[in-house]
Amino acid sequence: MKIIKIIETDHLNLDLIQPMWEKLNEHHQRQESDFKDHDENFTFQERKESLLKKTEANHDL
């Protein structure tokens, strides 16, 4: 059994979730989905930039 460690952080540590995000994206690619094409071409860097823009707009991530 793997141990899951949950940490709370701010936008400065978004890179910590990159491996998890990529694995989730790979999982979604194997599933039937209307979003396959979008997910396939949506990189972590693009997702990160999107989240950072939301942070700037809302001052909350």
N, C-alpha and C positions, 0 to 999 in steps of 0.2 A: 504494500500500500504506500502510495506516495503521500508525502506531507505537503499540504498546501499552506503557504504563508501569504497572508493578506497584509499589504502595507498601504497606508494612505500617504499620498504625496501630492505635489503640485505639478503644474505643466512642465516644469523644468526636467522632469524625469520620465517623460513620455516614452523615451527609447527603451525603458525597462519592459514595456509591454509588446515590443516589436516581435519577439519570438512567439509569444502566445497569439498575437494577432495573425501572424503568418500561418500558424498551424490551424487556426480557426478558418482562415481563408481557404486553405488547402482542403479542409473538411467540407466546406460549402461547395467547393468545386466538384467534389465527388457526389454531391446530392443533386436531385432534380430541383432546378430553380429557374425562375424567370430572370434572375439577376446574374446568372453565370457569366455572361459577357461583361457586365459591369464589374463584377468582383474579380474576374480574371485580369482586367486591365487597371485595377485600382490598387496602387502600391501603398505600402505603409507610409512612405514619405508624403504622398498626397493626403492620406488620412490624417497624418500628424499636422500638416499645414491647415487642414480643415478644422481640426480641433483647436489649434492655436488661434485661428481667426475667431472662433466662437468665444474663446477665453478673452480675447481682446474686447469683443463686443459686450460680453456679459460679466467680465471680471470674475467668472466662476466656471470651472470645468467639471 
